[in-house]
Amino acid sequence: MVVIRLSRGGAKSAPFYNIVVADSRNRRDGRYIERLGFYNPVGKEGAENVRIATERLTHWTSKGAQMSDTVARLVKQQKPAA
């Protein structure tokens, strides 16, 4: 199954996440198919902390990819702003 989920990066106390499309059998930070954006939970106020390529997101969901709960929450939060 193809999933859209977060892949962690960054330092120990400063997490940074890439929003990726990956096979569900691969590890969290392992191989992925495509990078759709990023999420920075500890970013400065006023800076861009979330970016999602919505046209690619709709492409993958139309192909049957499932979003994780956190990615679905981030997409829902971003919709009213965009």
Phi and psi restraints in degrees (value plus and minus 20) as a CYANA .aco file:
   2 VAL   PHI    -115.9   -75.9
   2 VAL   PSI     112.0   152.0
   3 VAL   PHI    -146.8  -106.8
   3 VAL   PSI     132.6   172.6
   4 ILE   PHI    -128.9   -88.9
   4 ILE   PSI      95.5   135.5
   5 ARG   PHI    -166.1  -126.1
   5 ARG   PSI     158.6   198.6
   6 LEU   PHI    -113.1   -73.1
   6 LEU   PSI     121.0   161.0
   7 SER   PHI    -139.7   -99.7
   7 SER   PSI     101.8   141.8
   8 ARG   PHI    -101.6   -61.6
   8 ARG   PSI     123.1   163.1
   9 GLY   PHI    -165.2  -125.2
   9 GLY   PSI    -187.6  -147.6
  10 GLY   PHI      68.7   108.7
  10 GLY   PSI    -194.0  -154.0
  11 ALA   PHI    -107.6   -67.6
  11 ALA   PSI     158.6   198.6
  12 LYS   PHI     -78.9   -38.9
  12 LYS   PSI     -67.0   -27.0
  13 SER   PHI    -126.3   -86.3
  13 SER   PSI      -8.2    31.8
  14 ALA   PHI    -154.4  -114.4
  14 ALA   PSI      57.1    97.1
  15 PRO   PHI     -89.7   -49.7
  15 PRO   PSI     130.8   170.8
  16 PHE   PHI    -163.3  -123.3
  16 PHE   PSI     113.4   153.4
  17 TYR   PHI    -140.7  -100.7
  17 TYR   PSI     116.6   156.6
  18 ASN   PHI    -116.5   -76.5
  18 ASN   PSI     119.2   159.2
  19 ILE   PHI    -112.7   -72.7
  19 ILE   PSI      95.6   135.6
  20 VAL   PHI    -147.7  -107.7
  20 VAL   PSI     137.4   177.4
  21 VAL   PHI    -121.9   -81.9
  21 VAL   PSI     104.0   144.0
  22 ALA   PHI    -164.6  -124.6
  22 ALA   PSI     142.1   182.1
  23 ASP   PHI     -94.0   -54.0
  23 ASP   PSI     117.3   157.3
  24 SER   PHI     -84.7   -44.7
  24 SER   PSI     -39.2     0.8
  25 ARG   PHI    -100.8   -60.8
  25 ARG   PSI     -34.8     5.2
  26 ASN   PHI    -100.5   -60.5
  26 ASN   PSI     137.4   177.4
  27 ARG   PHI     -86.2   -46.2
  27 ARG   PSI     142.4   182.4
  28 ARG   PHI     -75.7   -35.7
  28 ARG   PSI     -67.6   -27.6
  29 ASP   PHI    -121.7   -81.7
  29 ASP   PSI      -4.2    35.8
  30 GLY   PHI    -106.0   -66.0
  30 GLY   PSI    -170.9  -130.9
  31 ARG   PHI     -85.7   -45.7
  31 ARG   PSI     120.6   160.6
  32 TYR   PHI    -153.9  -113.9
  32 TYR   PSI     145.2   185.2
  33 ILE   PHI    -107.0   -67.0
  33 ILE   PSI     -67.3   -27.3
  34 GLU   PHI    -172.8  -132.8
  34 GLU   PSI     124.8   164.8
  35 ARG   PHI    -116.4   -76.4
  35 ARG   PSI     105.1   145.1
  36 LEU   PHI    -121.5   -81.5
  36 LEU   PSI     -37.3     2.7
  37 GLY   PHI     148.0   188.0
  37 GLY   PSI    -179.2  -139.2
  38 PHE   PHI    -166.5  -126.5
  38 PHE   PSI     144.5   184.5
  39 TYR   PHI    -162.0  -122.0
  39 TYR   PSI     103.9   143.9
  40 ASN   PHI    -137.5   -97.5
  40 ASN   PSI      76.8   116.8
  41 PRO   PHI     -91.0   -51.0
  41 PRO   PSI     -39.3     0.7
  42 VAL   PHI    -133.4   -93.4
  42 VAL   PSI       4.4    44.4
  43 GLY   PHI     -92.1   -52.1
  43 GLY   PSI     142.3   182.3
  44 LYS   PHI     -89.0   -49.0
  44 LYS   PSI     128.7   168.7
  45 GLU   PHI     -87.2   -47.2
  45 GLU   PSI     116.5   156.5
  46 GLY   PHI      73.2   113.2
  46 GLY   PSI     -35.9     4.1
  47 ALA   PHI    -107.3   -67.3
  47 ALA   PSI     142.1   182.1
  48 GLU   PHI     -97.4   -57.4
  48 GLU   PSI      90.3   130.3
  49 ASN   PHI    -121.7   -81.7
  49 ASN   PSI     -35.7     4.3
  50 VAL   PHI    -157.3  -117.3
  50 VAL   PSI     111.9   151.9
  51 ARG   PHI    -159.5  -119.5
  51 ARG   PSI     106.5   146.5
  52 ILE   PHI    -152.8  -112.8
  52 ILE   PSI     110.8   150.8
  53 ALA   PHI     -98.8   -58.8
  53 ALA   PSI      74.2   114.2
  54 THR   PHI     -85.5   -45.5
  54 THR   PSI     -52.5   -12.5
  55 GLU   PHI     -87.8   -47.8
  55 GLU   PSI     -56.1   -16.1
  56 ARG   PHI     -93.8   -53.8
  56 ARG   PSI     -53.4   -13.4
  57 LEU   PHI     -82.7   -42.7
  57 LEU   PSI     -66.0   -26.0
  58 THR   PHI     -86.2   -46.2
  58 THR   PSI     -54.1   -14.1
  59 HIS   PHI     -80.5   -40.5
  59 HIS   PSI     -68.7   -28.7
  60 TRP   PHI     -90.9   -50.9
  60 TRP   PSI     -57.2   -17.2
  61 THR   PHI     -88.1   -48.1
  61 THR   PSI     -52.2   -12.2
  62 SER   PHI     -89.1   -49.1
  62 SER   PSI     -45.0    -5.0
  63 LYS   PHI    -102.8   -62.8
  63 LYS   PSI     -26.1    13.9
  64 GLY   PHI      88.8   128.8
  64 GLY   PSI     -13.4    26.6
  65 ALA   PHI     -90.1   -50.1
  65 ALA   PSI     121.4   161.4
  66 GLN   PHI    -121.4   -81.4
  66 GLN   PSI     114.1   154.1
  67 MET   PHI    -106.4   -66.4
  67 MET   PSI     124.0   164.0
  68 SER   PHI     -91.4   -51.4
  68 SER   PSI     145.0   185.0
  69 ASP   PHI     -80.4   -40.4
  69 ASP   PSI     -61.7   -21.7
  70 THR   PHI     -87.8   -47.8
  70 THR   PSI     -61.9   -21.9
  71 VAL   PHI     -85.1   -45.1
  71 VAL   PSI     -60.7   -20.7
  72 ALA   PHI     -81.5   -41.5
  72 ALA   PSI     -59.4   -19.4
  73 ARG   PHI     -84.9   -44.9
  73 ARG   PSI     -61.9   -21.9
  74 LEU   PHI     -86.2   -46.2
  74 LEU   PSI     -59.5   -19.5
  75 VAL   PHI     -84.7   -44.7
  75 VAL   PSI     -62.7   -22.7
  76 LYS   PHI     -84.2   -44.2
  76 LYS   PSI     -59.0   -19.0
  77 GLN   PHI     -89.0   -49.0
  77 GLN   PSI     -52.5   -12.5
  78 GLN   PHI     -99.1   -59.1
  78 GLN   PSI     -47.3    -7.3
  79 LYS   PHI     -74.7   -34.7
  79 LYS   PSI     -71.9   -31.9
  80 PRO   PHI     -82.5   -42.5
  80 PRO   PSI     -51.0   -11.0
  81 ALA   PHI     -94.5   -54.5
  81 ALA   PSI     -50.2   -10.2
